[in-house]
Amino acid sequence: MLKKTITLLSFLLLAMTFSLGQISPASALEAGDIVIQVKPADQEVDLAPGQVVKSKITIQNIGRLPFTFTVSTRPYQVLNENYDPDFSTENSYTNLHNWISFPESTFHLEPGAEQDVPFVITVPDDVPGGGQYAAIIAETRDSMSEDAGVRIISQLASLIYAHVSGEEHIGGVLMGHSLPSFLLGSPFTATATVKNDGNVDFRVTHTLNIRDFFTNREVLTETSVDENGKYLAHTNPIVLPETQRSNAITWDGAPQLGVFKVTQTISFLDQTYTYDQVVIFCPIWLAGAVAFFIFLIILWVILRLRSRKRRRPQVF
């Protein structure tokens, strides 16, 4: 009985999982039966007091079953330096969700089809300048089948970064960075933490350039991409007003053994910071073997000195 209860709770928890914010392509429910995708994952909009702006998002059904979905708006903020999304906190930067309206909010999608969802932003006349942030939520409550006992909720967010003209305060500070110099089999990760002191968001460009220490051959550059076209050593995250964001670049597939010259560049607003570091990669077993060898040499030297001391003639 206890095992069945735990299994049911786990299933319910999984079913309520909220896949939001990033450009991950889809949120799948039970092996692809209902798969909803939203694009764009985010968009930037310039606004002015009293202005009316029209835009749209597109919802796609890339699963095997049809579903009905609704759209709504929520405030968008973040919880910490890792930028975990917060869709409930309201402050002076989240009024945007109150300005967005939909001519229609409920739609039906067959497998393989897509639906454009228009929306209108009506900006009040008396709003101050600065950043405003909201999320458009696409949600379906359809289950895998008509007689399913559990209703599954799937939600995705398209983020809206709005910039209202007026009095803007722009400022940012590099709070810290890290660049390892010696790694024992652990992943290579470079980080940068930037604080936004202003009232409007800005982007940070964070890149790595990695060269072989002995041949000077480029191993990884800011233009390197994987098989999906994703940049491997180049990121361009947004930092929201009055927040601090930590960004990391991890060198996946780094060798177990080698010496490399690494250059980390962090740029935002009119500031650019460049850091150079020689990084040594060494597997744990090799480091252990070297340490053991050095221990043997030290032990041999100590024994040798003691042996010579014993053989030295005694003078009375």
N, C-alpha and C positions, 0 to 999 in steps of 0.2 A: 504493500500500500504506500509506504514511504517513497519507494523508488518511483512509482507512478506519479505521485504528487510532485516530486522533484523534476521529473521529465516534463510534466505539464507546465510547471512554472518556467522552466528553461525555454520551452517553446513559445510561451506568451511573451517572455522577455525578448526573444529573438524577433518575434513578429512586430513588436513595437519599436524596433531599432530605427533611429532617425538618421538617415544618410543625407547630410546637408553640407552645402557651402563649397566644397572643393570641385575640381573639374573631373572628378571620377565619373566615368561615363554613364553609370546606371546604378539603380538600386534594385536588386533582383529578389523576388519572393519565390521560394520553393522551386529551385532548379529552373528558373526562367519562365514560369507560367505567366506571371504578371511582372513586366519590366517597364518601368517608366523612366524616361530620359528628358532632361530639360536643357535647353540652350538659348542664349548663352548662359554660362554659369555665373557670370557677373557682367555688368555694364556700367559705364560712367556717363553721367548726364549733367550738362551745364544748365542751371536754372537761374531765374531772376524773379524778384517779388512781383506777384500779380500775373505771372506767365502761366500759360497752359501748354503742356508738352505731351505729345503722343508717342508711344513706343510699343514694343511687343516682345513677348517671349514665345518660344516654340516648344510644344510638348510632343514627344514621340513615343509610340508604343512599339518597343522592339522585343516584346515577349510573344508568347503563343496564344494568349487569351485576350479578348476584348475587355475593356474596363471603362468605367465612368470616373471622371476626376473633377475636382473643384479647385479654384484658385482663391487665394486670400493673401493678405499682407500682415507682416509682423515687424516689430522693431528689430534692428540688427546691431549688436555690440559683441564684444569678446570678453572672455573670462580671465585670461592670463596671458603671459608672454608667448605661450604656444598658440595663441589665437583660437582656442576652442570657442565655437560660436555660441552666442547667447541671444535667443529669440524672444526674450520676455522682458528684459530690463528696459525701462523707458527713461530717457534723459533729454537734454537739450539737443542732442545729436540724432535723435530717433523720431522726430516729428514727421518725417517723410512718409511713414506708413499710413498716416492719417490723410495725406494728400492724394493717395493713389486710389483710383476707382476703375471698375471693369464694366464695360457695356454688357458683358455676359460672363458668368462665373462657373457654369456647369457645362461639361462637354463629355462626349462619348468617343472613344477611339477604338477602331478595329486593329488587329495585329498588322504591323508594317506601316500604319498610317501616322500622320503627324497633324497637329492642330496649332495654328497661330492664335495666340491669345493677346489681343490688344489691351492696352491700359492707358489711362490718362492721368497725368500729374497736374493738379491744380494748385499752384503755389499761392498762399495768402499774400496780401499786399504788405503786411507789416513784419515779415520774417527777417531776422538778421542774417548777415552774410556768414559763410562758413560751410562746413560739411554736414550732410544729412544722409542717414543710412537706413535702409530697409531691406526686407527680404520678401519676395513673392513666392508663396508656398503653393506647390502643386501637390494635391493629395488625392489618393484613391483609397476607398474603404472596401473595394470588391475583394471577395475571397476567391480561393482557387476554383471553387465549384459552387453551384447554387445551394447544395445541401451541406456545405462545410459547417462544422460546429463552431469554428473559431473565425471571427472576422479579422482579416489582416489589413493593417493600415500602412500604406507606403507614402512617404513624403520626401520631396526634394525641394531645394531652395535655389532661386536665382537672385543673386545679391545686386542691389542698386546702390551705387556710390554717386551721390548727387553733390554738386558744388554750387551753392547759392551765391550769386554776385553780391558784393557789398564789402563790409569791413572784414578782411581776411588777415589772420595772423599766421605766418608760416615760420616754423622753426623746428629743428631737430638736433639731437645729440647722440653720438655714438657712445653707448654705455659700456660696451665691452666686446671682446672678440676672443676666439681661441684658435690655435693652430698647433697641433701636436708635433713633437720632435722625435719621439721614439715610441714605436708601437710593437707590442708583443702579441700579434695575432688578432688584435681587436680592430674593428672597422675604423677607417680614417674619416673623421668628421671635422669640418671647420665650421665655426659658428660666428654670428655677428648679432649683437643686440642694439637696437636703435629705439630711441624715445622721441615721440612727437610732442613738442611743446606748444604747437599751434592749435588752430581751430578748424583746419582742413587737412585731409589726408595727403600723403605723398608716397611715391614709390622709392624703394631701395633697390639698387642693382648690386648683387652679390655674386662674384665670380671667382673661379680658381683657374690657375695655369700650372700644370705639373710637367716637369721635364726630368728625364733621366740624368742623374748627377754626373755620370761618367761620359755619356755620349752627347748630352744636351738635346737629345731627341724629345720632341713634344709627345707626351703620353695622353694628356687630357687638357683641353682648352675650353674656353667659354662658348665655342661653337660646336663642341662635340655633342652628338645626339645618339639616342638608342634606336632600336629597330622601329619604334613607334613615333620617332621624330621628337621625342622629349629631350630637352637640354639636360645634360649630365652635370655640368659645372657652371650653370648660369641660372639665377633666380631673380625675380623682379616683384617681390611682395609689396603689398600696400600696408602702410602704417596709419591707423586711424588716429584722430585727434585725442590728445591726453591719454595715450596708451603707450606701452612699451612692447616691442615685438622682437622675439628671438628667432633667427632664421638659421638653418643648418644645411650644409651641402655634404653629402656622404659619397665617398668614392667607392661605389660598388664594384666588386671584381678586382680590387687592389691586390697586388702580388703579396705573397707571404714573405718574400725576401727581396730587398733592394734598397737603394738610396736614391732619393729624389729631391729636386729643388721645387718648392711650392711657393707660388705667389698668390696671395689672397687680396682681392680688391673690393672695397666697400664704398659705394657712391650714393649720395642722396642730396637733394637740393643743390647747393653749390659746393659741397664738400666731397673730397675723395681721399680715402685712406688705403695705403698699400703696405702689405706686410710680406716679408720674405722669410722662408724657413727651410732648413735642410731637414728632411724627414727620413728616418731609418726604420725600415720594416724588417722585423726579425721574428721568426716563429718561436714559440715558447720552447720547443724541444731543442732548438739550436742554442737559444740563450742559456738553457739549463746545461747543455753539453759544454759550452764555453765556460760557464761558471764552475762546473765540476773540474774541467781541465785546469783552470786557474787555481782552484783549491788544491789540486794534486801538485802543481808546481810549487805553491807556497809551502805545502806540507813537506815536499822533497827538500826545499831550501832549508827549512827549520831542522829537519833530521840531519841534513848534511852539516850544518853548523854545529849541532850538538855532537855529531860524530867527530868532527875535527877538534872540538874542545876536549873530548875525552882522550884523544890521541896526543894532545899537546903535553910535552914532558913537564913534570912538576918540579919546581925549584924550591928547595928548602933553605 
